[in-house]
Amino acid sequence: MSLAPKFAGQKLSSKESSSSSGSASKHTLEIYLDYVCPFSAKIFNTIYNDASFRNDVLLGQYADKLDVIFRQQIQPWHPSSTLVHESAYAVLRLSPSSFYAYSALLFAHQRSFFDVSVVNETRNQTYRRLAALAGTLDGVDEEAVYKLLEISDKPGEDGALNSGNGVTDDVKVQVRANRRVGTHVTPTVVLDGIEKGEVSSGWTREQWVEWLGKNVV
């Protein structure tokens, strides 16, 4: 599945290859993750936070054979899921190269945005905490992130009461795309358009290496 240019930061790449648009002859590995899903955090820890696996395997050994894309998958039974994903869309809009680093922060702090952790906050208070977290990254402006997220308590000029925020349209595009391919649970791993149900969030580096060796040629 193709990647819209405005979501280009979702493709895992090294600084050296970040300007490359990729090759049609490459395999495409799509990983659908939700920031408040513990199992998504486990798989992200392996494919991204394990720096040697990320750099030596995904961006090293398989750099010319495989494109890796993080697809954001909002899980609506956790109301905070939408808010957390919106903050990632804001970072993606403002600083695409910071998307993976911010995603790592969100997974590391995901318990701070579980249901019990947000139930007594207003929506904008949660946004404020998310913007502050984003602002800890070099090159990411906390206030710019919050500005994209904040919901006004005043009607719009046309009297609209339900107009969303600065990233609502980005959320709509991604949700529509994910529904189009029928993705539901997280994590979901797709290789070349085919869901790979055998892939487990609990896989070790060694299991990933073995699987890639069999499936990416």
N, C-alpha and C positions, 0 to 999 in steps of 0.2 A: 504494500500500500504506500502511496506517495506521501510526502510530507510537505505541507504548505510552507512557503518561504517564511512566513511570520512565526512559524513554530520550529525554525531551523535549529534553535538551541537545544531541542529535544534529541538531536542526533549526537551520540557520544563520539567525540573526536579529540585528538591531541591538538595542541596549539599549532603544530606544524601542518596539520591537515585540516584545520577548521575552516579554511577558505574553499576547500574542495567541495564540489556538489555531489560527489560520489559517482559511481559507475553503474550503468544499467546491468552489467554482467555480474554484479555482486549479489550475494545472498543478503536478505534483510531479516534481521532478528528484532521483533517488536515485543516489548515487555510492558504489559498493562499493569500499572501500580496505583494504589491509593495511599495517600500519606498517613491516614489514620488506621491502616491495616497492619497489624503486627507481622503477618506473613510477607507482605510487600517489603517491610523493613528488612526482613531476613534475606530476601533475594537481592535487594539493593546492596546490602552489606557485602555480599559476595561479588557481584558484578562491578561494583564501583568502589566501595570503601577498601576492598582488598586491592591496594595499589599495584602490586606485582601482577595480579591476575588481569586487572584492567589494562595496564600498560604493556605487559609482556605478551599477553594472550590476545585480548580483544583488539588492542591498538597496536600490537606488535605482530605476532604470528599470523593473525587473521585480518590485518589492516587492509590488505588488497582483496580480500574475499568476502568481507562481512561488514554491513552497516548495522549499527545497534541503535534502536530508537526507543526512548522512554515515552510511552503513551499514558497520559494522565487519565485515570479512571475514577470518577467520582462515585462513591457509594452512598446513595441518598438515605439509607437507614441510619447513617451517622450524620446528623445535620451539619456538624462542623466540617465534614469532608469538603463540602462546597467552598466554605470560607478559606480553608487551607489551600485548596487547589487554586482558588482565585488569586491568592498571594503569589503562588508560583507563576501564574500567568502574568501578573504584574512585573515580576522580576524578569520573566522571559521577554516581556515587551521592552523593558528599560535596559537590560543588560543580558542579552542572550548567552554570553559566555559564562555567566554566573549561575545558569539554571541548575546544572548538576551540583555545584557547591551548595546552593541554597536547598536543593532537594535533600542533600546529605544532612543539613541542619534540621530540616523538617522531620526527617526520620529519626534523628537523634533526640529530638524534643517532642516526638509524637504524643507521648503520654500527657503533655501539657495541653493537648488539644482533643483529648478523648472526651466523651460525653460528660462525664462527671466534672471534668476540669473547666468546662465552658458553660455549664448550665446556668450559672448565676451571673454571667456576663451579658452585656448588650452586644449586638452584632459588631458595632464599631469598636467596642473595647477589645474584642477578639482580633479585629483587623489591626488595631493599634499594636497589640503584642506581636502579631505576625510581621508588621512593618518594622518594628524594632529589631526583631530577629534578622530580617533581611538586611537591615542597616549595619549589621556587624561585619558584612562582607565588604571588602575593598571595591570601590566603584559602584556601590549600590546606595542610592539616596533614600533614607528612611521616609522622609516626607513625600517624596515623589511616589513611592510605593503606596503609602497611605492615601494619597490623593486619588490614586486609581481605584482604591478599594472602598473608600468612605461612602456611606449611604446618607444622603441629605434627609433631614427631617422636615424639609419644606417641599411643597408641590413644585413640579417643573413649571416652566413658563406656559405650557399648554394645559396645566392642571394635572399632569400625570402623577400618579401616586405609586407607580410600580415600574419605574424605568431602569432599575438596576444601578450598576456602577460602571467604572471605566473599562472593565474586562468582561462584562457580561456577554458581549458578542463573541469573544474568544472562547468562553465556556460553551456557548451554544454550538459553535463550529465543532469543537472537540467531542462534545456529547453526541452530536448528530453523527459524526464519523464513527464513533465507537459503537453506536447502536446499529449503524449500517452493516458492520461486520459481525454483529451479534455477540459482542463481548459483555460478560456479566460479572463473573467473579474475579477477585484479585488474590494473588497475581495470576495473570494469564500470559503464556508465552506463545508467540506465533512466529514460525519460520517460513518465509516466502509465501505468506498468506494462509498457511495451514496451522491451526492450533495444535500445539504439542502438549497433550495432557500428561505425558510421562514426566515432564520437567517438574521438579519439586522445589518449593521454597527452601527446604532443608538441605538441598544439595551442597556438597563440599566443592572446593576448587577442583579437586581431582575428578569428581563426577562431571562437572561442567566441561573439563578438558576432554574427558572421554567422549562425552556426547557431541561436542563440537567436532572432534576428530572423525566421528561417524557420519555427521550430517552436513558439514561444510566442506565441500571439495572444490 
